[in-house]
């Protein structure tokens, strides 16, 4: 009997063994971008945002992979994943990718990443160096290649709608509504402030309700006294003009 050899099952590891970041500044920027994008697209069930997630573009090849610091895949549902296997994602590559540089990054490494993103369909690629305050971007052109953005220091992402601003030694990312991306601490403070404002509004509304209730009670009391006085006057009129 002839047996057909079975193809070994390919394992796609969820971890490449590399750290997510080399320092706190790099990690902070990764978290800021990833979390603010999550918030921005929270109401869209078909925008998937991830940080440091391995992306495998080709089925059967577990060596061909990258783990962008932040990636956005539009047209893919939210949800937890161990890795982004493109053939299981309707063959949709992440359209937008961010890399946050650290002192440990090497030019050759970054060149390989750019080549990978260019080859496998990334439409927007952004690189920020927080130590040197250097921001660069690439956009896929009509010819199908990633080309450098000439003026990235005041650039709006066509797909995300967010705006990057680099001036006065300050790098800022703005939401489409003009609000800037906030750190987790700033988001927590903002939420607390909104909670306090809501509580103050509730207390003011309750005070207004109580004042309105007091006014109603005073009006009812005044009306009751008026009716009592009218009844008393009628009694007095009757005493002055007895019948007969």
Biotite code that builds the C-alpha atoms (Angstrom):
import biotite.structure as struc

atoms = struc.array([
    struc.Atom([0.000, 0.000, 0.000], chain_id="A", res_id=1, res_name="UNK", atom_name="CA", element="C"),
    struc.Atom([1.295, 3.386, -1.009], chain_id="A", res_id=2, res_name="UNK", atom_name="CA", element="C"),
    struc.Atom([1.009, 6.074, 1.651], chain_id="A", res_id=3, res_name="UNK", atom_name="CA", element="C"),
    struc.Atom([1.024, 9.770, 0.887], chain_id="A", res_id=4, res_name="UNK", atom_name="CA", element="C"),
    struc.Atom([3.480, 11.632, 3.092], chain_id="A", res_id=5, res_name="UNK", atom_name="CA", element="C"),
    struc.Atom([1.762, 14.263, 5.172], chain_id="A", res_id=6, res_name="UNK", atom_name="CA", element="C"),
    struc.Atom([2.949, 17.829, 5.022], chain_id="A", res_id=7, res_name="UNK", atom_name="CA", element="C"),
    struc.Atom([4.268, 18.894, 8.419], chain_id="A", res_id=8, res_name="UNK", atom_name="CA", element="C"),
    struc.Atom([2.035, 21.419, 10.162], chain_id="A", res_id=9, res_name="UNK", atom_name="CA", element="C"),
    struc.Atom([3.579, 24.848, 10.191], chain_id="A", res_id=10, res_name="UNK", atom_name="CA", element="C"),
    struc.Atom([3.678, 26.533, 13.580], chain_id="A", res_id=11, res_name="UNK", atom_name="CA", element="C"),
    struc.Atom([3.417, 30.307, 13.661], chain_id="A", res_id=12, res_name="UNK", atom_name="CA", element="C"),
    struc.Atom([4.870, 31.509, 16.980], chain_id="A", res_id=13, res_name="UNK", atom_name="CA", element="C"),
    struc.Atom([3.118, 34.359, 18.757], chain_id="A", res_id=14, res_name="UNK", atom_name="CA", element="C"),
    struc.Atom([6.413, 35.760, 20.014], chain_id="A", res_id=15, res_name="UNK", atom_name="CA", element="C"),
    struc.Atom([9.696, 36.486, 18.248], chain_id="A", res_id=16, res_name="UNK", atom_name="CA", element="C"),
    struc.Atom([11.692, 36.755, 21.456], chain_id="A", res_id=17, res_name="UNK", atom_name="CA", element="C"),
    struc.Atom([12.412, 40.453, 20.994], chain_id="A", res_id=18, res_name="UNK", atom_name="CA", element="C"),
    struc.Atom([11.336, 43.017, 23.614], chain_id="A", res_id=19, res_name="UNK", atom_name="CA", element="C"),
    struc.Atom([8.501, 45.386, 22.777], chain_id="A", res_id=20, res_name="UNK", atom_name="CA", element="C"),
    struc.Atom([10.680, 48.396, 23.565], chain_id="A", res_id=21, res_name="UNK", atom_name="CA", element="C"),
    struc.Atom([14.163, 49.300, 24.770], chain_id="A", res_id=22, res_name="UNK", atom_name="CA", element="C"),
    struc.Atom([13.275, 52.195, 27.049], chain_id="A", res_id=23, res_name="UNK", atom_name="CA", element="C"),
    struc.Atom([10.414, 54.002, 28.729], chain_id="A", res_id=24, res_name="UNK", atom_name="CA", element="C"),
    struc.Atom([10.200, 56.815, 26.180], chain_id="A", res_id=25, res_name="UNK", atom_name="CA", element="C"),
    struc.Atom([9.839, 54.418, 23.267], chain_id="A", res_id=26, res_name="UNK", atom_name="CA", element="C"),
    struc.Atom([7.283, 52.330, 25.166], chain_id="A", res_id=27, res_name="UNK", atom_name="CA", element="C"),
    struc.Atom([5.292, 55.430, 26.140], chain_id="A", res_id=28, res_name="UNK", atom_name="CA", element="C"),
    struc.Atom([4.964, 56.539, 22.517], chain_id="A", res_id=29, res_name="UNK", atom_name="CA", element="C"),
    struc.Atom([3.946, 53.044, 21.398], chain_id="A", res_id=30, res_name="UNK", atom_name="CA", element="C"),
    struc.Atom([1.222, 52.980, 24.039], chain_id="A", res_id=31, res_name="UNK", atom_name="CA", element="C"),
    struc.Atom([0.054, 56.532, 23.269], chain_id="A", res_id=32, res_name="UNK", atom_name="CA", element="C"),
    struc.Atom([-0.358, 55.836, 19.556], chain_id="A", res_id=33, res_name="UNK", atom_name="CA", element="C"),
    struc.Atom([-1.907, 52.408, 19.979], chain_id="A", res_id=34, res_name="UNK", atom_name="CA", element="C"),
    struc.Atom([-4.358, 53.366, 22.734], chain_id="A", res_id=35, res_name="UNK", atom_name="CA", element="C"),
    struc.Atom([-5.474, 56.618, 21.100], chain_id="A", res_id=36, res_name="UNK", atom_name="CA", element="C"),
    struc.Atom([-6.097, 54.800, 17.816], chain_id="A", res_id=37, res_name="UNK", atom_name="CA", element="C"),
    struc.Atom([-8.139, 52.209, 19.743], chain_id="A", res_id=38, res_name="UNK", atom_name="CA", element="C"),
    struc.Atom([-10.208, 55.041, 21.209], chain_id="A", res_id=39, res_name="UNK", atom_name="CA", element="C"),
    struc.Atom([-10.523, 56.797, 17.850], chain_id="A", res_id=40, res_name="UNK", atom_name="CA", element="C"),
    struc.Atom([-11.921, 53.696, 16.137], chain_id="A", res_id=41, res_name="UNK", atom_name="CA", element="C"),
    struc.Atom([-13.757, 52.282, 19.141], chain_id="A", res_id=42, res_name="UNK", atom_name="CA", element="C"),
    struc.Atom([-17.156, 52.538, 17.437], chain_id="A", res_id=43, res_name="UNK", atom_name="CA", element="C"),
    struc.Atom([-16.018, 50.879, 14.208], chain_id="A", res_id=44, res_name="UNK", atom_name="CA", element="C"),
    struc.Atom([-16.130, 47.080, 14.605], chain_id="A", res_id=45, res_name="UNK", atom_name="CA", element="C"),
    struc.Atom([-14.068, 46.581, 11.455], chain_id="A", res_id=46, res_name="UNK", atom_name="CA", element="C"),
    struc.Atom([-10.891, 48.426, 12.378], chain_id="A", res_id=47, res_name="UNK", atom_name="CA", element="C"),
    struc.Atom([-8.291, 46.263, 14.103], chain_id="A", res_id=48, res_name="UNK", atom_name="CA", element="C"),
    struc.Atom([-5.498, 48.011, 16.014], chain_id="A", res_id=49, res_name="UNK", atom_name="CA", element="C"),
    struc.Atom([-2.585, 46.149, 17.583], chain_id="A", res_id=50, res_name="UNK", atom_name="CA", element="C"),
    struc.Atom([0.779, 46.780, 19.142], chain_id="A", res_id=51, res_name="UNK", atom_name="CA", element="C"),
    struc.Atom([3.841, 44.521, 18.814], chain_id="A", res_id=52, res_name="UNK", atom_name="CA", element="C"),
    struc.Atom([1.820, 41.779, 17.090], chain_id="A", res_id=53, res_name="UNK", atom_name="CA", element="C"),
    struc.Atom([3.581, 39.399, 14.724], chain_id="A", res_id=54, res_name="UNK", atom_name="CA", element="C"),
    struc.Atom([2.310, 39.687, 11.165], chain_id="A", res_id=55, res_name="UNK", atom_name="CA", element="C"),
    struc.Atom([2.722, 36.688, 8.861], chain_id="A", res_id=56, res_name="UNK", atom_name="CA", element="C"),
    struc.Atom([1.918, 37.694, 5.273], chain_id="A", res_id=57, res_name="UNK", atom_name="CA", element="C"),
    struc.Atom([2.415, 34.314, 3.541], chain_id="A", res_id=58, res_name="UNK", atom_name="CA", element="C"),
    struc.Atom([0.885, 31.011, 4.602], chain_id="A", res_id=59, res_name="UNK", atom_name="CA", element="C"),
    struc.Atom([3.430, 28.253, 5.032], chain_id="A", res_id=60, res_name="UNK", atom_name="CA", element="C"),
    struc.Atom([6.359, 30.564, 5.817], chain_id="A", res_id=61, res_name="UNK", atom_name="CA", element="C"),
    struc.Atom([6.799, 31.204, 9.540], chain_id="A", res_id=62, res_name="UNK", atom_name="CA", element="C"),
    struc.Atom([10.170, 32.903, 9.042], chain_id="A", res_id=63, res_name="UNK", atom_name="CA", element="C"),
    struc.Atom([8.688, 35.728, 6.991], chain_id="A", res_id=64, res_name="UNK", atom_name="CA", element="C"),
    struc.Atom([7.260, 38.065, 9.589], chain_id="A", res_id=65, res_name="UNK", atom_name="CA", element="C"),
    struc.Atom([7.396, 41.457, 11.238], chain_id="A", res_id=66, res_name="UNK", atom_name="CA", element="C"),
    struc.Atom([6.036, 42.840, 14.496], chain_id="A", res_id=67, res_name="UNK", atom_name="CA", element="C"),
    struc.Atom([5.214, 46.543, 13.917], chain_id="A", res_id=68, res_name="UNK", atom_name="CA", element="C"),
    struc.Atom([5.175, 48.675, 17.033], chain_id="A", res_id=69, res_name="UNK", atom_name="CA", element="C"),
    struc.Atom([1.632, 49.684, 16.041], chain_id="A", res_id=70, res_name="UNK", atom_name="CA", element="C"),
    struc.Atom([-0.458, 48.529, 13.102], chain_id="A", res_id=71, res_name="UNK", atom_name="CA", element="C"),
    struc.Atom([-3.950, 49.259, 11.835], chain_id="A", res_id=72, res_name="UNK", atom_name="CA", element="C"),
    struc.Atom([-5.919, 46.866, 9.634], chain_id="A", res_id=73, res_name="UNK", atom_name="CA", element="C"),
    struc.Atom([-9.094, 48.384, 8.228], chain_id="A", res_id=74, res_name="UNK", atom_name="CA", element="C"),
    struc.Atom([-11.762, 45.965, 7.138], chain_id="A", res_id=75, res_name="UNK", atom_name="CA", element="C"),
    struc.Atom([-10.845, 43.430, 9.824], chain_id="A", res_id=76, res_name="UNK", atom_name="CA", element="C"),
    struc.Atom([-12.904, 42.818, 12.962], chain_id="A", res_id=77, res_name="UNK", atom_name="CA", element="C"),
    struc.Atom([-11.739, 43.697, 16.416], chain_id="A", res_id=78, res_name="UNK", atom_name="CA", element="C"),
    struc.Atom([-10.762, 40.868, 18.701], chain_id="A", res_id=79, res_name="UNK", atom_name="CA", element="C"),
    struc.Atom([-7.832, 39.127, 20.343], chain_id="A", res_id=80, res_name="UNK", atom_name="CA", element="C"),
    struc.Atom([-5.232, 37.417, 18.185], chain_id="A", res_id=81, res_name="UNK", atom_name="CA", element="C"),
    struc.Atom([-2.000, 35.617, 18.933], chain_id="A", res_id=82, res_name="UNK", atom_name="CA", element="C"),
    struc.Atom([-0.645, 36.858, 15.619], chain_id="A", res_id=83, res_name="UNK", atom_name="CA", element="C"),
    struc.Atom([-1.926, 38.410, 12.412], chain_id="A", res_id=84, res_name="UNK", atom_name="CA", element="C"),
    struc.Atom([-2.020, 35.639, 9.798], chain_id="A", res_id=85, res_name="UNK", atom_name="CA", element="C"),
    struc.Atom([-2.931, 37.501, 6.643], chain_id="A", res_id=86, res_name="UNK", atom_name="CA", element="C"),
    struc.Atom([-4.482, 34.511, 4.849], chain_id="A", res_id=87, res_name="UNK", atom_name="CA", element="C"),
    struc.Atom([-6.952, 34.236, 7.751], chain_id="A", res_id=88, res_name="UNK", atom_name="CA", element="C"),
    struc.Atom([-7.747, 37.967, 7.499], chain_id="A", res_id=89, res_name="UNK", atom_name="CA", element="C"),
    struc.Atom([-9.308, 37.968, 4.003], chain_id="A", res_id=90, res_name="UNK", atom_name="CA", element="C"),
    struc.Atom([-5.733, 38.495, 2.744], chain_id="A", res_id=91, res_name="UNK", atom_name="CA", element="C"),
    struc.Atom([-5.887, 42.113, 3.977], chain_id="A", res_id=92, res_name="UNK", atom_name="CA", element="C"),
    struc.Atom([-2.512, 43.484, 5.081], chain_id="A", res_id=93, res_name="UNK", atom_name="CA", element="C"),
    struc.Atom([-2.261, 46.180, 7.745], chain_id="A", res_id=94, res_name="UNK", atom_name="CA", element="C"),
    struc.Atom([-2.694, 49.443, 5.850], chain_id="A", res_id=95, res_name="UNK", atom_name="CA", element="C"),
    struc.Atom([-0.934, 51.677, 8.386], chain_id="A", res_id=96, res_name="UNK", atom_name="CA", element="C"),
    struc.Atom([2.188, 50.839, 10.378], chain_id="A", res_id=97, res_name="UNK", atom_name="CA", element="C"),
    struc.Atom([4.161, 52.795, 12.997], chain_id="A", res_id=98, res_name="UNK", atom_name="CA", element="C"),
    struc.Atom([7.687, 52.200, 14.205], chain_id="A", res_id=99, res_name="UNK", atom_name="CA", element="C"),
    struc.Atom([9.069, 54.056, 17.238], chain_id="A", res_id=100, res_name="UNK", atom_name="CA", element="C"),
    struc.Atom([12.853, 54.075, 17.198], chain_id="A", res_id=101, res_name="UNK", atom_name="CA", element="C"),
    struc.Atom([15.100, 53.363, 20.141], chain_id="A", res_id=102, res_name="UNK", atom_name="CA", element="C"),
    struc.Atom([18.894, 53.691, 20.443], chain_id="A", res_id=103, res_name="UNK", atom_name="CA", element="C"),
    struc.Atom([19.093, 49.954, 19.766], chain_id="A", res_id=104, res_name="UNK", atom_name="CA", element="C"),
    struc.Atom([17.627, 50.189, 16.269], chain_id="A", res_id=105, res_name="UNK", atom_name="CA", element="C"),
    struc.Atom([20.098, 49.824, 13.433], chain_id="A", res_id=106, res_name="UNK", atom_name="CA", element="C"),
    struc.Atom([19.918, 51.298, 9.941], chain_id="A", res_id=107, res_name="UNK", atom_name="CA", element="C"),
    struc.Atom([20.081, 47.862, 8.316], chain_id="A", res_id=108, res_name="UNK", atom_name="CA", element="C"),
    struc.Atom([17.231, 46.614, 10.492], chain_id="A", res_id=109, res_name="UNK", atom_name="CA", element="C"),
    struc.Atom([15.030, 49.580, 9.622], chain_id="A", res_id=110, res_name="UNK", atom_name="CA", element="C"),
    struc.Atom([15.849, 49.231, 5.913], chain_id="A", res_id=111, res_name="UNK", atom_name="CA", element="C"),
    struc.Atom([14.716, 45.598, 6.027], chain_id="A", res_id=112, res_name="UNK", atom_name="CA", element="C"),
    struc.Atom([11.488, 46.609, 7.748], chain_id="A", res_id=113, res_name="UNK", atom_name="CA", element="C"),
    struc.Atom([10.756, 49.237, 5.140], chain_id="A", res_id=114, res_name="UNK", atom_name="CA", element="C"),
    struc.Atom([11.435, 46.727, 2.370], chain_id="A", res_id=115, res_name="UNK", atom_name="CA", element="C"),
    struc.Atom([9.063, 44.254, 4.046], chain_id="A", res_id=116, res_name="UNK", atom_name="CA", element="C"),
    struc.Atom([6.278, 46.826, 4.441], chain_id="A", res_id=117, res_name="UNK", atom_name="CA", element="C"),
    struc.Atom([6.736, 47.984, 0.861], chain_id="A", res_id=118, res_name="UNK", atom_name="CA", element="C"),
    struc.Atom([6.636, 44.455, -0.512], chain_id="A", res_id=119, res_name="UNK", atom_name="CA", element="C"),
    struc.Atom([3.634, 43.223, 1.465], chain_id="A", res_id=120, res_name="UNK", atom_name="CA", element="C"),
    struc.Atom([1.172, 46.033, 0.982], chain_id="A", res_id=121, res_name="UNK", atom_name="CA", element="C"),
    struc.Atom([1.444, 48.632, 3.752], chain_id="A", res_id=122, res_name="UNK", atom_name="CA", element="C"),
    struc.Atom([-0.128, 51.850, 2.447], chain_id="A", res_id=123, res_name="UNK", atom_name="CA", element="C"),
    struc.Atom([1.201, 54.265, 5.083], chain_id="A", res_id=124, res_name="UNK", atom_name="CA", element="C"),
    struc.Atom([4.404, 53.804, 7.051], chain_id="A", res_id=125, res_name="UNK", atom_name="CA", element="C"),
    struc.Atom([5.517, 56.196, 9.805], chain_id="A", res_id=126, res_name="UNK", atom_name="CA", element="C"),
    struc.Atom([8.752, 56.263, 11.793], chain_id="A", res_id=127, res_name="UNK", atom_name="CA", element="C"),
    struc.Atom([9.315, 58.458, 14.849], chain_id="A", res_id=128, res_name="UNK", atom_name="CA", element="C"),
    struc.Atom([12.576, 58.844, 16.724], chain_id="A", res_id=129, res_name="UNK", atom_name="CA", element="C"),
    struc.Atom([11.658, 60.377, 20.121], chain_id="A", res_id=130, res_name="UNK", atom_name="CA", element="C"),
    struc.Atom([15.313, 60.880, 21.112], chain_id="A", res_id=131, res_name="UNK", atom_name="CA", element="C"),
    struc.Atom([16.182, 62.940, 18.038], chain_id="A", res_id=132, res_name="UNK", atom_name="CA", element="C"),
    struc.Atom([12.662, 64.301, 17.489], chain_id="A", res_id=133, res_name="UNK", atom_name="CA", element="C"),
    struc.Atom([12.780, 63.038, 13.926], chain_id="A", res_id=134, res_name="UNK", atom_name="CA", element="C"),
    struc.Atom([9.574, 62.033, 12.149], chain_id="A", res_id=135, res_name="UNK", atom_name="CA", element="C"),
    struc.Atom([9.305, 60.535, 8.671], chain_id="A", res_id=136, res_name="UNK", atom_name="CA", element="C"),
    struc.Atom([6.590, 58.918, 6.626], chain_id="A", res_id=137, res_name="UNK", atom_name="CA", element="C"),
    struc.Atom([6.034, 56.965, 3.447], chain_id="A", res_id=138, res_name="UNK", atom_name="CA", element="C"),
    struc.Atom([2.872, 56.734, 1.358], chain_id="A", res_id=139, res_name="UNK", atom_name="CA", element="C"),
    struc.Atom([2.051, 54.160, -1.304], chain_id="A", res_id=140, res_name="UNK", atom_name="CA", element="C"),
    struc.Atom([1.787, 55.883, -4.665], chain_id="A", res_id=141, res_name="UNK", atom_name="CA", element="C"),
    struc.Atom([-0.209, 54.997, -7.768], chain_id="A", res_id=142, res_name="UNK", atom_name="CA", element="C"),
    struc.Atom([2.680, 52.900, -9.034], chain_id="A", res_id=143, res_name="UNK", atom_name="CA", element="C"),
    struc.Atom([2.288, 50.689, -5.959], chain_id="A", res_id=144, res_name="UNK", atom_name="CA", element="C"),
    struc.Atom([5.443, 51.635, -4.059], chain_id="A", res_id=145, res_name="UNK", atom_name="CA", element="C"),
    struc.Atom([6.043, 53.371, -0.753], chain_id="A", res_id=146, res_name="UNK", atom_name="CA", element="C"),
    struc.Atom([7.417, 56.839, -1.426], chain_id="A", res_id=147, res_name="UNK", atom_name="CA", element="C"),
    struc.Atom([8.746, 59.291, 1.115], chain_id="A", res_id=148, res_name="UNK", atom_name="CA", element="C"),
    struc.Atom([6.424, 62.060, 2.292], chain_id="A", res_id=149, res_name="UNK", atom_name="CA", element="C"),
    struc.Atom([8.213, 65.327, 1.563], chain_id="A", res_id=150, res_name="UNK", atom_name="CA", element="C"),
    struc.Atom([6.769, 67.370, 4.447], chain_id="A", res_id=151, res_name="UNK", atom_name="CA", element="C"),
    struc.Atom([5.794, 64.935, 7.214], chain_id="A", res_id=152, res_name="UNK", atom_name="CA", element="C"),
    struc.Atom([6.103, 67.570, 9.975], chain_id="A", res_id=153, res_name="UNK", atom_name="CA", element="C"),
    struc.Atom([2.581, 68.803, 9.140], chain_id="A", res_id=154, res_name="UNK", atom_name="CA", element="C"),
    struc.Atom([0.909, 65.824, 7.570], chain_id="A", res_id=155, res_name="UNK", atom_name="CA", element="C"),
    struc.Atom([-2.553, 64.267, 7.812], chain_id="A", res_id=156, res_name="UNK", atom_name="CA", element="C"),
    struc.Atom([-2.903, 60.521, 7.370], chain_id="A", res_id=157, res_name="UNK", atom_name="CA", element="C"),
    struc.Atom([-5.299, 59.837, 4.464], chain_id="A", res_id=158, res_name="UNK", atom_name="CA", element="C"),
    struc.Atom([-6.676, 56.689, 6.084], chain_id="A", res_id=159, res_name="UNK", atom_name="CA", element="C"),
    struc.Atom([-6.641, 57.545, 9.777], chain_id="A", res_id=160, res_name="UNK", atom_name="CA", element="C"),
    struc.Atom([-7.472, 61.234, 9.528], chain_id="A", res_id=161, res_name="UNK", atom_name="CA", element="C"),
    struc.Atom([-4.971, 62.052, 12.262], chain_id="A", res_id=162, res_name="UNK", atom_name="CA", element="C"),
    struc.Atom([-2.501, 64.915, 11.859], chain_id="A", res_id=163, res_name="UNK", atom_name="CA", element="C"),
    struc.Atom([1.172, 64.904, 12.805], chain_id="A", res_id=164, res_name="UNK", atom_name="CA", element="C"),
    struc.Atom([2.854, 68.106, 13.868], chain_id="A", res_id=165, res_name="UNK", atom_name="CA", element="C"),
    struc.Atom([6.552, 68.536, 14.568], chain_id="A", res_id=166, res_name="UNK", atom_name="CA", element="C"),
    struc.Atom([7.555, 72.031, 15.588], chain_id="A", res_id=167, res_name="UNK", atom_name="CA", element="C"),
    struc.Atom([9.304, 73.878, 18.415], chain_id="A", res_id=168, res_name="UNK", atom_name="CA", element="C"),
    struc.Atom([10.975, 70.622, 19.465], chain_id="A", res_id=169, res_name="UNK", atom_name="CA", element="C"),
    struc.Atom([7.566, 69.100, 20.118], chain_id="A", res_id=170, res_name="UNK", atom_name="CA", element="C"),
    struc.Atom([5.927, 66.168, 18.341], chain_id="A", res_id=171, res_name="UNK", atom_name="CA", element="C"),
    struc.Atom([2.135, 66.111, 18.595], chain_id="A", res_id=172, res_name="UNK", atom_name="CA", element="C"),
    struc.Atom([-0.533, 63.917, 17.041], chain_id="A", res_id=173, res_name="UNK", atom_name="CA", element="C"),
    struc.Atom([-4.044, 65.322, 16.635], chain_id="A", res_id=174, res_name="UNK", atom_name="CA", element="C"),
    struc.Atom([-7.321, 63.497, 16.234], chain_id="A", res_id=175, res_name="UNK", atom_name="CA", element="C"),
    struc.Atom([-9.631, 64.436, 13.332], chain_id="A", res_id=176, res_name="UNK", atom_name="CA", element="C"),
    struc.Atom([-11.626, 66.588, 15.793], chain_id="A", res_id=177, res_name="UNK", atom_name="CA", element="C"),
    struc.Atom([-8.503, 68.601, 16.631], chain_id="A", res_id=178, res_name="UNK", atom_name="CA", element="C"),
    struc.Atom([-7.923, 67.099, 20.072], chain_id="A", res_id=179, res_name="UNK", atom_name="CA", element="C"),
    struc.Atom([-4.399, 65.857, 20.634], chain_id="A", res_id=180, res_name="UNK", atom_name="CA", element="C"),
    struc.Atom([-3.422, 62.299, 21.496], chain_id="A", res_id=181, res_name="UNK", atom_name="CA", element="C"),
    struc.Atom([-3.170, 61.948, 25.276], chain_id="A", res_id=182, res_name="UNK", atom_name="CA", element="C"),
    struc.Atom([-1.111, 59.719, 27.535], chain_id="A", res_id=183, res_name="UNK", atom_name="CA", element="C"),
    struc.Atom([-2.846, 57.168, 29.745], chain_id="A", res_id=184, res_name="UNK", atom_name="CA", element="C"),
    struc.Atom([-2.406, 59.481, 32.735], chain_id="A", res_id=185, res_name="UNK", atom_name="CA", element="C"),
    struc.Atom([-3.898, 62.415, 30.829], chain_id="A", res_id=186, res_name="UNK", atom_name="CA", element="C"),
    struc.Atom([-6.789, 60.253, 29.655], chain_id="A", res_id=187, res_name="UNK", atom_name="CA", element="C"),
    struc.Atom([-7.446, 59.173, 33.245], chain_id="A", res_id=188, res_name="UNK", atom_name="CA", element="C"),
    struc.Atom([-7.362, 62.796, 34.451], chain_id="A", res_id=189, res_name="UNK", atom_name="CA", element="C"),
    struc.Atom([-9.678, 63.814, 31.613], chain_id="A", res_id=190, res_name="UNK", atom_name="CA", element="C"),
    struc.Atom([-12.111, 61.025, 32.512], chain_id="A", res_id=191, res_name="UNK", atom_name="CA", element="C"),
    struc.Atom([-12.012, 62.068, 36.184], chain_id="A", res_id=192, res_name="UNK", atom_name="CA", element="C"),
    struc.Atom([-12.627, 65.695, 35.261], chain_id="A", res_id=193, res_name="UNK", atom_name="CA", element="C"),
    struc.Atom([-15.565, 64.681, 33.082], chain_id="A", res_id=194, res_name="UNK", atom_name="CA", element="C"),
    struc.Atom([-16.891, 62.555, 35.960], chain_id="A", res_id=195, res_name="UNK", atom_name="CA", element="C"),
    struc.Atom([-16.603, 65.497, 38.353], chain_id="A", res_id=196, res_name="UNK", atom_name="CA", element="C"),
    struc.Atom([-18.305, 67.822, 35.867], chain_id="A", res_id=197, res_name="UNK", atom_name="CA", element="C"),
    struc.Atom([-21.103, 65.315, 35.385], chain_id="A", res_id=198, res_name="UNK", atom_name="CA", element="C"),
    struc.Atom([-21.484, 64.979, 39.159], chain_id="A", res_id=199, res_name="UNK", atom_name="CA", element="C"),
    struc.Atom([-21.578, 68.762, 39.535], chain_id="A", res_id=200, res_name="UNK", atom_name="CA", element="C"),
    struc.Atom([-24.247, 68.991, 36.841], chain_id="A", res_id=201, res_name="UNK", atom_name="CA", element="C"),
    struc.Atom([-26.205, 66.261, 38.625], chain_id="A", res_id=202, res_name="UNK", atom_name="CA", element="C"),
    struc.Atom([-25.964, 68.114, 41.922], chain_id="A", res_id=203, res_name="UNK", atom_name="CA", element="C"),
    struc.Atom([-27.014, 71.397, 40.273], chain_id="A", res_id=204, res_name="UNK", atom_name="CA", element="C"),
    struc.Atom([-29.955, 69.660, 38.626], chain_id="A", res_id=205, res_name="UNK", atom_name="CA", element="C"),
    struc.Atom([-30.921, 68.129, 41.971], chain_id="A", res_id=206, res_name="UNK", atom_name="CA", element="C"),
    struc.Atom([-30.662, 71.531, 43.669], chain_id="A", res_id=207, res_name="UNK", atom_name="CA", element="C"),
    struc.Atom([-32.867, 73.070, 40.977], chain_id="A", res_id=208, res_name="UNK", atom_name="CA", element="C"),
    struc.Atom([-35.350, 70.237, 41.456], chain_id="A", res_id=209, res_name="UNK", atom_name="CA", element="C"),
    struc.Atom([-35.409, 70.783, 45.197], chain_id="A", res_id=210, res_name="UNK", atom_name="CA", element="C"),
    struc.Atom([-35.853, 74.550, 44.750], chain_id="A", res_id=211, res_name="UNK", atom_name="CA", element="C"),
    struc.Atom([-38.685, 73.942, 42.309], chain_id="A", res_id=212, res_name="UNK", atom_name="CA", element="C"),
    struc.Atom([-40.277, 71.546, 44.796], chain_id="A", res_id=213, res_name="UNK", atom_name="CA", element="C"),
    struc.Atom([-39.963, 74.131, 47.579], chain_id="A", res_id=214, res_name="UNK", atom_name="CA", element="C"),
    struc.Atom([-41.529, 76.778, 45.353], chain_id="A", res_id=215, res_name="UNK", atom_name="CA", element="C"),
    struc.Atom([-44.380, 74.407, 44.556], chain_id="A", res_id=216, res_name="UNK", atom_name="CA", element="C"),
    struc.Atom([-44.916, 73.680, 48.241], chain_id="A", res_id=217, res_name="UNK", atom_name="CA", element="C"),
    struc.Atom([-44.855, 77.414, 49.071], chain_id="A", res_id=218, res_name="UNK", atom_name="CA", element="C"),
    struc.Atom([-47.376, 78.091, 46.290], chain_id="A", res_id=219, res_name="UNK", atom_name="CA", element="C"),
    struc.Atom([-49.657, 75.334, 47.579], chain_id="A", res_id=220, res_name="UNK", atom_name="CA", element="C"),
    struc.Atom([-49.297, 76.655, 51.124], chain_id="A", res_id=221, res_name="UNK", atom_name="CA", element="C"),
    struc.Atom([-50.112, 80.205, 49.979], chain_id="A", res_id=222, res_name="UNK", atom_name="CA", element="C"),
    struc.Atom([-53.134, 78.940, 48.035], chain_id="A", res_id=223, res_name="UNK", atom_name="CA", element="C"),
    struc.Atom([-54.317, 77.013, 51.069], chain_id="A", res_id=224, res_name="UNK", atom_name="CA", element="C"),
    struc.Atom([-54.004, 80.111, 53.269], chain_id="A", res_id=225, res_name="UNK", atom_name="CA", element="C"),
    struc.Atom([-55.901, 82.134, 50.658], chain_id="A", res_id=226, res_name="UNK", atom_name="CA", element="C"),
    struc.Atom([-58.732, 79.620, 50.634], chain_id="A", res_id=227, res_name="UNK", atom_name="CA", element="C"),
    struc.Atom([-58.760, 79.683, 54.430], chain_id="A", res_id=228, res_name="UNK", atom_name="CA", element="C"),
    struc.Atom([-58.957, 83.492, 54.462], chain_id="A", res_id=229, res_name="UNK", atom_name="CA", element="C"),
    struc.Atom([-61.759, 83.485, 51.897], chain_id="A", res_id=230, res_name="UNK", atom_name="CA", element="C"),
    struc.Atom([-63.690, 81.011, 54.009], chain_id="A", res_id=231, res_name="UNK", atom_name="CA", element="C"),
    struc.Atom([-63.146, 83.131, 57.092], chain_id="A", res_id=232, res_name="UNK", atom_name="CA", element="C"),
    struc.Atom([-64.337, 86.263, 55.272], chain_id="A", res_id=233, res_name="UNK", atom_name="CA", element="C"),
    struc.Atom([-67.486, 84.486, 54.219], chain_id="A", res_id=234, res_name="UNK", atom_name="CA", element="C"),
    struc.Atom([-68.087, 83.509, 57.839], chain_id="A", res_id=235, res_name="UNK", atom_name="CA", element="C"),
    struc.Atom([-67.593, 87.111, 58.944], chain_id="A", res_id=236, res_name="UNK", atom_name="CA", element="C"),
    struc.Atom([-69.992, 88.355, 56.271], chain_id="A", res_id=237, res_name="UNK", atom_name="CA", element="C"),
    struc.Atom([-72.545, 85.888, 57.519], chain_id="A", res_id=238, res_name="UNK", atom_name="CA", element="C"),
    struc.Atom([-72.170, 87.142, 61.109], chain_id="A", res_id=239, res_name="UNK", atom_name="CA", element="C"),
    struc.Atom([-72.740, 90.745, 59.984], chain_id="A", res_id=240, res_name="UNK", atom_name="CA", element="C"),
    struc.Atom([-75.846, 89.981, 57.987], chain_id="A", res_id=241, res_name="UNK", atom_name="CA", element="C"),
    struc.Atom([-77.762, 87.330, 59.847], chain_id="A", res_id=242, res_name="UNK", atom_name="CA", element="C"),
    struc.Atom([-80.809, 85.992, 58.063], chain_id="A", res_id=243, res_name="UNK", atom_name="CA", element="C"),
    struc.Atom([-84.126, 87.566, 58.986], chain_id="A", res_id=244, res_name="UNK", atom_name="CA", element="C"),
])
